[in-house]
C-alpha cells in the first residue's frame, strides 16, 4: 500500500546535527513523497489441504519513504543525504516523518538505510531517493 502525500501535507526531516539531533526539513522536494507499506505473506499450505486455495500467515512488514528533490548545494538536509549515499558514506540517515500534519497526530523517528540515491543524465539537478527502516521506530506526538 503506497500513500502519496503532496507538498505541505507531510513532515520529512533529516538529522543534520552531530551529537544532539538537529531536525532539518528535506528541502526542494519535487511533487510529493511516497510512504509505502507492505507485508510478506508466508505460504503454509499443507499436502492435506482440500480447499484448493493456498494458506498464508503474516510475514514481516516493510516500510519505505521515497521522493525526488532539486539539488541545491546549500541545503543541509540534502547534503547529509547525498553524503550518506556516496561511496564511503555511512549509507544511512536518521529520519523524522509524519504522513499528516496535525497537532496530536503521530511523529515518527528512525534510522533508515538509503536504498536509492540517483541522478540522471536527463536531469542532473534532480536526485531520487528512497529510505528503508534500519531498526525500530520511535513514535511521539506532533505539537
Secondary structure, DSSP 8 states (H G I E B T S, - for coil): -EEEE-TTSSEEEEE--SSS--EEE--SEEEEEEEEEEEEEEE---TT--SSS--EEEEEEEEEEEEEEE--TT-HHHHHHHHHHSTTS-SEEEEEEESS--TTSEEEEEEEEEEEEE--STTTTEEEEEEEE-S--EEEE--
